[in-house]
């Protein structure tokens, strides 16, 4: 299997006061740097899914993929599948830019779970499902495009369930903590600086 990765950085950051979450600092470096550090060693190639001016990510040396039609995380996943397929990828692993503590074995565990899935799709799960952290076979690009075009609610879990997603179970719920608010960011900062 050839696994590529995508960091979903297209959110509007409403609960962060409209800030570009990818560029918010945690322990002195942008959140996107934490995501890159976690995912890059686990995949063959990596890209950023984001709309707006791609130049703001120029310093990270990764391709920036814009949505054809921005309607949530599934649009970013579709853009990643369309990017990865012609480059020879088997699947793409997606993660959210605001999850800086992702497991170091995220991709291998998703791959193991996907082997048991009829369509090769697997979601990360701990105390609950984390559908933005998932392995998406490139063969799902056309079904995903059709799903988005159908006008159905563009919920990641709804699409994943309709394609019989397996679950990769992780013991540590904190590994998937989303930093959605300034308080979340402050708590993560305290955790990291306290551990330093």
Secondary structure as UniProt FT lines:
FT   STRAND          3..8
FT   HELIX           14..16
FT   TURN            17..18
FT   HELIX           21..23
FT   STRAND          25..26
FT   TURN            27..28
FT   STRAND          29..30
FT   HELIX           31..39
FT   HELIX           40..42
FT   STRAND          46..49
FT   HELIX           54..60
FT   STRAND          63..65
FT   HELIX           73..85
FT   TURN            86..88
FT   STRAND          91..96
FT   TURN            97..98
FT   TURN            100..101
FT   TURN            104..105
FT   HELIX           106..115
FT   TURN            118..119
FT   STRAND          122..125
FT   STRAND          129..137
FT   HELIX           138..140
FT   HELIX           141..149
FT   TURN            150..151
FT   HELIX           156..162
FT   TURN            163..164
FT   STRAND          166..169
FT   HELIX           173..176
FT   HELIX           182..195
//
